[in-house]
Amino acid sequence: MGKNALFALCMSLFTTNVMAQFCSTGSGNCYQQDSCFMQSQVHTHDYKYATVYNIYKSSGVPVDLYMTIYSPCALPDQLPDKLDHITNLLACKKCSRPFIMLIHGGGFRTGCRSTTADECMEFAKRGYVVAAIDYRLGWVPGDEKQSCKNFCFVEKCSPILDDGCRAILKDSLNFAMYRSLQDAAAAMRFIVHHAVNLNIDTNFLYIGGYSAGAIISANLCYMNQQELNLAMPGAYTALGLRDLSGNSFTDSYKIAGVFNNWGCLYDTVYIKGVGDKIPMIAFHGIDDSTVPFAKGFPLNCTNGAYGYYYGSSAMYKRLINNYPNLPVELYACYGGHGIFNNDPEKDKRSLYRIQKAICFFNRARSGDKTQTFIQINKNENKIPYQELDLISPLNCTYIPVSDNYVVNTSSIKRKGKRGSNIANWTAYRKR
């Protein structure tokens, strides 16, 4: 073997080793509840990840979609066609990091990626590479909106409402949801294709969001093309395959976990195969009438205009029943759409959700199989952060136990004494 060939082989082996090395600690105690990077150390950059058509009201006009990356690692101005395996990884302590995509809400009609900036920053400060994505928006309700109370269908809520489109867009909610799934899939393929240059470990790809963003996340994880065709008739014919839209990348990926904030699934019957064995941590208000906590009509509709949706409670039950060793967590309290959903720097309860998700993913990576459901029987406005942390303390470290050790505290009811700040609560925990 010549010197050049030997050198190339050695560099290839070196590159492979570098690519495989996961940042187990990073800078400080990363992947825990507390920050290991300051905000000033987090890099951000915008990248175009897709060019799409079939935009509502402008189907013939191409539109570019962008994501914003937040990372403790330096980000290239442009992502090269040929991957530079060594340079970028050396710039980030010779290791790669877990990744999470966060998707904004807005009823598939409004919103943009910047609305998740605070949450993205909190994940990045704890060692993650994060992407906030835009996706195609727009749909117009028809006469069925008369039975959907208190959901924003009026003109001032969106510039895209147009009565002239109602006749041809009766099923446009399904179309809007399907387009968003195409865009999220294109974004994930883009991330995997450029993972080396973005210092991402593709073994640990997570996805999450809020409201519509959580719906996108859940349906992307737990529904395949055949199931989408059944649930959204006509969408495939009009819009094409979910995984062949927006860009030419064909990289495959496996989601390692879902961060579900008041989201839902078309039907939990779709959670059935080995490929659907994906850990989930969820937060949901019991009184949510926009996205039901269990099974119900979405968008405050009284006549089932959009069918049944299956919320976080139904998803949790299906997951633990089908996969006894799958880590799953659900946190619920009395409240409407979007519990503990303020600026995480101003409201520690919102930060608690993020910290819980980071701890959940960290323990799952270590082999934790705990299944937990905690319902706090109080309104969210009466639950301070200290009470949340008392009922379910933050715990990012998994301590392995023997296989025959099981804790099964089903339907525990605990009432605080007079003057106590402990809520009435119900918990289910199995390990």
KAFENUR-V521438 format. One record per pair of residues at least 12 apart in sequence whose ideal C-beta (glycine too) atoms are under 8 Angstrom apart, sorted by sequence separation. I is the first residue (numbers start at 1). J is the second residue. If there is no record, write none. Layout:
I;J
I;J
This chain:
51;63
76;88
104;116
120;132
141;153
296;308
297;309
316;328
340;352
376;388
413;425
51;64
52;65
103;116
192;205
207;220
295;308
296;309
340;353
413;426
414;427
50;64
51;65
74;88
102;116
191;205
207;221
228;242
295;309
316;330
412;426
50;65
73;88
117;132
295;310
296;311
376;391
411;426
412;427
48;64
49;65
116;132
225;241
294;310
295;311
412;428
48;65
49;66
74;91
102;119
188;205
225;242
292;309
294;311
313;330
374;391
411;428
48;66
49;67
73;91
74;92
102;120
114;132
225;243
291;309
292;310
293;311
312;330
374;392
409;427
410;428
47;66
73;92
113;132
188;207
263;282
292;311
293;312
294;313
295;314
313;332
409;428
46;66
47;67
72;92
113;133
138;158
140;160
258;278
260;280
291;311
293;313
294;314
312;332
372;392
409;429
46;67
102;123
113;134
140;161
257;278
258;279
260;281
261;282
262;283
408;429
46;68
47;69
112;134
138;160
140;162
256;278
257;279
258;280
259;281
260;282
261;283
262;284
331;353
407;429
408;430
45;68
46;69
100;123
137;160
140;163
143;166
184;207
255;278
256;279
257;280
258;281
260;283
261;284
262;285
288;311
407;430
44;68
45;69
73;97
142;166
257;281
258;282
260;284
406;430
407;431
44;69
72;97
140;165
141;166
142;167
331;356
406;431
43;69
44;70
71;97
111;137
140;166
262;288
405;431
43;70
44;71
110;137
142;169
264;291
284;311
329;356
42;70
43;71
100;128
102;130
104;132
109;137
142;170
262;290
263;291
264;292
284;312
42;71
43;72
98;127
99;128
100;129
101;130
102;131
103;132
108;137
109;138
140;169
262;291
283;312
284;313
42;72
43;73
45;75
97;127
98;128
99;129
100;130
101;131
102;132
103;133
108;138
109;139
139;169
282;312
368;398
401;431
41;72
43;74
44;75
45;76
97;128
98;129
99;130
100;131
101;132
102;133
106;137
108;139
329;360
349;380
366;397
367;398
390;421
391;422
43;75
45;77
47;79
97;129
99;131
101;133
103;135
140;172
141;173
180;212
184;216
188;220
363;395
366;398
390;422
391;423
139;172
184;217
282;315
327;360
352;385
363;396
367;400
138;172
139;173
221;255
232;266
264;298
282;316
349;383
362;396
363;397
366;400
387;421
391;425
37;72
181;216
185;220
220;255
231;266
280;315
349;384
359;394
362;397
363;398
386;421
387;422
139;175
180;216
184;220
231;267
280;316
327;363
349;385
352;388
356;392
359;395
362;398
387;423
139;176
221;258
327;364
348;385
352;389
359;396
384;421
138;176
177;215
181;219
347;385
356;394
358;396
137;176
177;216
181;220
227;266
231;270
280;319
293;332
349;388
355;394
136;176
218;258
340;380
383;423
217;258
267;308
327;368
329;370
332;373
339;380
177;219
217;259
218;260
223;265
268;310
327;369
329;371
330;372
332;374
333;375
334;376
352;394
136;179
217;260
222;265
223;266
227;270
266;309
267;310
326;369
327;370
328;371
329;372
330;373
331;374
332;375
333;376
334;377
107;151
135;179
136;180
265;309
266;310
271;315
325;369
327;371
328;372
329;373
330;374
331;375
332;376
333;377
334;378
335;379
27;72
68;113
107;152
135;180
214;259
218;263
264;309
265;310
277;322
326;371
329;374
331;376
333;378
334;379
335;380
378;423
26;72
67;113
68;114
136;182
214;260
217;263
218;264
219;265
224;270
264;310
268;314
276;322
277;323
284;330
286;332
290;336
291;337
333;379
334;380
335;381
377;423
378;424
66;113
110;157
136;183
181;228
214;261
218;265
219;266
223;270
264;311
268;315
271;318
279;326
281;328
282;329
283;330
284;331
285;332
286;333
287;334
288;335
289;336
290;337
324;371
333;380
376;423
377;424
109;157
110;158
135;183
205;253
207;255
213;261
214;262
215;263
222;270
263;311
264;312
271;319
278;326
279;327
280;328
281;329
282;330
283;331
284;332
285;333
286;334
287;335
288;336
289;337
376;424
377;425
68;117
109;158
134;183
135;184
205;254
206;255
214;263
215;264
222;271
262;311
263;312
265;314
268;317
277;326
279;328
280;329
281;330
282;331
283;332
285;334
286;335
287;336
288;337
376;425
377;426
70;120
133;183
178;228
205;255
206;256
207;257
208;258
209;259
211;261
213;263
214;264
215;265
262;312
264;314
265;315
268;318
272;322
285;335
333;383
375;425
70;121
109;160
133;184
202;253
205;256
206;257
207;258
208;259
209;260
210;261
211;262
224;275
264;315
271;322
285;336
320;371
374;425
375;426
68;120
72;124
135;187
204;256
206;258
207;259
208;260
209;261
210;262
211;263
260;312
285;337
374;426
375;427
70;123
71;124
72;125
203;256
206;259
208;261
210;263
285;338
373;426
374;427
70;124
133;187
178;232
189;243
209;263
222;276
285;339
373;427
374;428
72;127
177;232
221;276
260;315
284;339
372;427
373;428
73;129
131;187
193;249
222;278
283;339
372;428
373;429
72;129
174;231
175;232
178;235
182;239
185;242
190;247
192;249
221;278
283;340
316;373
371;428
372;429
71;129
174;232
178;236
182;240
185;243
189;247
193;251
371;429
372;430
70;129
71;130
174;233
175;234
186;245
187;246
190;249
192;251
370;429
371;430
69;129
70;130
131;191
174;234
175;235
179;239
182;242
185;245
186;246
189;249
192;252
370;430
371;431
69;130
70;131
174;235
178;239
181;242
182;243
185;246
186;247
189;250
192;253
331;392
370;431
69;131
70;132
171;233
183;245
189;251
191;253
218;280
369;431
68;131
171;234
175;238
182;245
183;246
186;249
368;431
67;131
68;132
175;239
178;242
182;246
189;253
67;132
108;173
188;253
19;85
27;93
67;133
18;85
26;93
31;98
66;133
67;134
109;176
188;255
18;86
65;133
66;134
108;176
23;92
26;95
65;134
108;177
129;198
15;85
19;89
23;93
65;135
129;199
283;353
15;86
18;89
24;95
26;97
65;136
129;200
14;86
18;90
23;95
108;180
21;94
22;95
23;96
63;136
21;95
22;96
23;97
11;86
21;96
22;97
262;337
281;356
18;94
215;291
262;338
281;357
18;95
19;96
103;180
214;291
261;338
262;339
42;121
211;290
281;360
56;136
211;291
261;341
281;361
55;136
56;137
57;138
103;184
135;216
279;360
39;121
42;124
54;136
56;138
279;361
42;125
55;138
56;139
101;184
49;133
52;136
279;364
39;125
101;187
35;122
37;124
38;125
101;188
37;125
36;125
37;126
286;375
35;125
36;126
37;127
101;191
35;126
36;127
34;126
99;191
261;353
33;126
116;209
222;315
32;126
116;210
31;126
285;380
30;126
31;127
99;195
30;127
31;128
116;213
218;315
259;357
96;195
99;198
27;127
96;196
26;127
99;200
111;212
97;199
98;200
99;201
57;160
96;199
97;200
98;201
99;202
257;360
23;127
56;160
95;199
96;200
97;201
101;205
103;207
105;209
107;211
108;212
257;361
57;162
96;201
99;204
100;205
101;206
103;208
104;209
105;210
106;211
107;212
256;361
98;204
99;205
100;206
101;207
102;208
103;209
104;210
105;211
106;212
89;196
92;199
98;205
99;206
100;207
101;208
102;209
103;210
105;212
257;364
57;165
88;196
98;206
100;208
104;212
105;213
256;364
88;197
103;212
104;213
105;214
256;365
88;198
89;199
103;213
320;430
83;194
85;196
88;199
102;213
103;214
84;196
56;169
83;196
84;197
103;216
83;197
103;217
79;194
56;172
101;217
80;197
65;183
79;197
79;198
56;176
67;187
65;186
76;197
65;187
67;190
75;198
54;179
73;198
73;199
211;337
52;179
71;198
211;338
71;199
210;338
69;198
52;182
52;183
210;341
50;183
173;306
52;186
50;186
49;186
50;187
49;187
150;289
151;290
50;190
49;190
49;191
47;190
151;299
151;300
208;357
150;300
151;301
148;299
149;300
148;300
148;301
149;302
147;301
148;302
147;302
206;361
147;303
102;259
144;301
148;305
204;361
98;256
147;305
100;259
144;303
145;305
144;305
204;365
144;306
19;196
23;201
22;201
22;203
65;246
22;204
54;238
54;239
107;299
52;245
52;246
50;245
51;246
50;246
51;247
49;246
50;247
49;247
122;344
118;343
119;344
118;344
118;345
122;351
128;358
123;354
122;354
126;358
119;354
123;358
98;361
98;365
33;355
33;358
32;358
33;359
31;358
32;359
31;361
32;362
31;362
33;394
33;396
32;396
31;396
32;397
